[in-house]
Amino acid sequence: MLSGLIPRQGKVRDCYDFGDSLLLVSTDRISAFDWILPTLIPDKGKVLNQMAEFWFGMLGVEHHLITTDVTKMPFPAETDLTQFVGRSSLVKKCKVAPIECIVRGYLSGSGWKEYQNHGTVCGIKLPSGLRESDKLSEPIFTPSTKAEEGHDENISFERMADIIGADLAKKLRDLAIEIFQKGSEYARARGIIIADTKFEFGLFNDKILLVDEVLTPDSSRFWATDQYEPGHGQQSYDKQFVRDWLTDTSWDKNSPPPALPDNVVQKTCEKYIEAFTTLSGKQLIL
């Protein structure tokens, strides 16, 4: 915590307002099914922060990151910086579009469930005969609202255009698909399939910036290419491991979730760190 400053808490991040910039601190909280779980995942926040920093530098798109060097951040003089090392980003203050820009390259998760019932994903008609985890002929864009609390709501592209304007909606859709394809190509060469992901964008001086987290295990499905086999769920490097454990319990997803057992916590931590080192080629700063 920062003396005299009260953070705005999201599901997994704390946000401090420094006037003309924001400090985003990635915590070790983890969410699933729109609930914050009562159990922390050690070093998870460091993985998210450092992976986002890696992608911001690699993707070659305009972004909101100013620095992750805590010695260059405007902390009060008495601040203990050690609590912020590796998990903090100073970013430009943007007007964030109230849309989650979701891109899907494979048929999985809630998309697979909808396809089984209706032959669609978020209302988009897909060819018949597809299997779980099949690669789509081309990525599809399936936006949703961005809820601070409760459930996000899948919406059509037309509804997105109504909310933020047709011109901006088209630009965000095209940019999201472009970034997804570039990131997916890079990741696949390193043994990871990015099955789907979500991006967020903001406006800064009338310029579109990529914001928040980018292609992390929290915002994406990561699969091992050498174990990929359509027709069932895949071995993942993301929080699907946590989702699967929760699904196998008696939890109704409408009441406070149960604590995670130690083995699930350890396995999730290992998966996150492995995804970071595999994609970035770096060691996590602890």
Secondary structure as GFF3:
##gff-version 3
##sequence-region A 1 286
A	DSSP	beta_strand	8	9	.	.	.	ID=ss1
A	DSSP	beta_strand	13	17	.	.	.	ID=ss2
A	DSSP	beta_strand	21	26	.	.	.	ID=ss3
A	DSSP	beta_strand	31	32	.	.	.	ID=ss4
A	DSSP	beta_strand	35	36	.	.	.	ID=ss5
A	DSSP	alpha_helix	44	59	.	.	.	ID=ss6
A	DSSP	beta_strand	65	67	.	.	.	ID=ss7
A	DSSP	three_ten_helix	70	72	.	.	.	ID=ss8
A	DSSP	three_ten_helix	81	83	.	.	.	ID=ss9
A	DSSP	beta_strand	88	92	.	.	.	ID=ss10
A	DSSP	beta_strand	95	96	.	.	.	ID=ss11
A	DSSP	beta_strand	99	106	.	.	.	ID=ss12
A	DSSP	alpha_helix	109	118	.	.	.	ID=ss13
A	DSSP	beta_strand	120	121	.	.	.	ID=ss14
A	DSSP	beta_strand	124	125	.	.	.	ID=ss15
A	DSSP	beta_strand	135	141	.	.	.	ID=ss16
A	DSSP	beta_strand	144	145	.	.	.	ID=ss17
A	DSSP	alpha_helix	157	164	.	.	.	ID=ss18
A	DSSP	alpha_helix	166	188	.	.	.	ID=ss19
A	DSSP	beta_strand	192	204	.	.	.	ID=ss20
A	DSSP	beta_strand	207	211	.	.	.	ID=ss21
A	DSSP	beta_strand	220	224	.	.	.	ID=ss22
A	DSSP	three_ten_helix	225	227	.	.	.	ID=ss23
A	DSSP	alpha_helix	240	247	.	.	.	ID=ss24
A	DSSP	alpha_helix	262	280	.	.	.	ID=ss25
###
